[in-house]
């Protein structure tokens, strides 16, 4: 698996009076993409948290290309960009499903930390997930 594609439909509450999506919602959609990515691998954020592994965002960026609008169906393409030390970086591309126009793309970088927010070694504490992620990175 090199990518995950999640789909959403823009809700009215995500837009302004002109029907254009508020920019902050794209970061929520990135979360939908990365949780779908992990779920497709057979893991979940709640499972990681039960094992004492948290993934706070340490860096985020988004380049807006075109506006998403109310009732658009959006495809969130999520790929793994990097896995280095205690950090993981995802890359996202958001497309309007009807015409496949690229609406936005961005990245989020997360740190693997324990419940005290101290860096934790994923390879040591969750080797099967580390191997799965490493395999994906090697395919890229």
N, C-alpha and C positions, 0 to 999 in steps of 0.2 A: 504494500500500500504506500503510495507516494503522496496521496492527497485525500482529503475528505471534502465532500460537497454537501453542505447543509442548505436548506431552503427555508425562507420566511416570506411572509406577506406583510408589507408595510401597513401598520395600523394607524388609524386616524390620530391617536394620542402621540404618535412619534413625529408628527408633522406640525408645522406652524400654520398660520392662517391661510397661507398661499398653497398649502398642501405639500410643501417641500420638507423633507426629513431634516430634523434638527441634527447638527453635526455630532453631538455627543452620543447619539444612538448607534453610530457606527462602531463604537468601542464595545457596546453591548453585543452587537452582532459578531464582533471578533470573538467574544467569549463563547457565543453559540458555536462558532466554527471550531475553536480549540477543544471545547468539551466534546463535540462530535468527533473530532479527530481522535482523542483519547478513547472515547467509547467504541469507535470502530476498531481500535486495537484490542479492545476487551477490558479496558480500565475505566475508572471514573474518578472524578475529583473527590467524592465522598470516600471512596476506597483509599485514596492516597492520604486523606486527612485522618482516617481511622488508624493508619500506619504511622501517623505523626509527621507526615510530609505536607508542607504547605507550598504554594506557588504564587507568592505575591508578584505583582507587576513591578518591575524596576525601570522599564523604559517602554514608551509607546509612541507610535507615530502613524500619521495617516495623510495620504495625499488624495484630495478630493478631485475627481475628474469631471463628474457630471452629477446633477441632482437626482436623488431617488425621490419618488413622489408617492403620495397616498395610493394604496392598493397595488403598487408594483410588487411583482414577485421577484425576490432577490435570491441569487445563488451566492453562497459564501464558500469560496474555494480556499481551503486551508492546507498549507504545506509546512513541513519542518525545515527551518532555514539553518539552524545551528544547535549543537549540543556540546557545550564546552564547560568543563569543570562543574560548577554548581548552577550554571545558567542554561536556559533553553530559550530559543527564539523561534517564533512562528511567523509565517508570512501569510497575508490574506489578500484575496482579490474578490471584490464584490461586483457582480454582474446583474443587470436587469435580465431576467429570464426571457422576456418576449423578443428582445433584439440583440442579446448578448453584448450590450454596451458595457464597457468597464466604467463603473461608477466611482470606485475608490480602491486604493490598495494601501496596505500598511503592515506594520510589524508590532509584535509585543515581545518583550524579553522578560522572563520570569526567573527568580532565584529559587532553588530548592532549599527550603529552610525547615527546621523543626518547629515544634509548638512554641518555643521560646524565641523564634525568629533568628536562630543561629544557623549559618550555612550547614547543610547536611549533604553527605555523599550518597547520591542516588544509587550508584553502582554497588555500594556496600549494603544499604538498607532495603533496596528494592531491585535486586539484580535482574529479574525477569523483565521488568519495564525498561531498565537501562539497556538491556540487550535488544529489545524490540525497537527502541528509539535509535540506537546505534546502527542497527540494520537499515533503517529507513534513511538515515543520513548517508550511509555508504552507497545507497542506490541513487542519490541525488547527483 
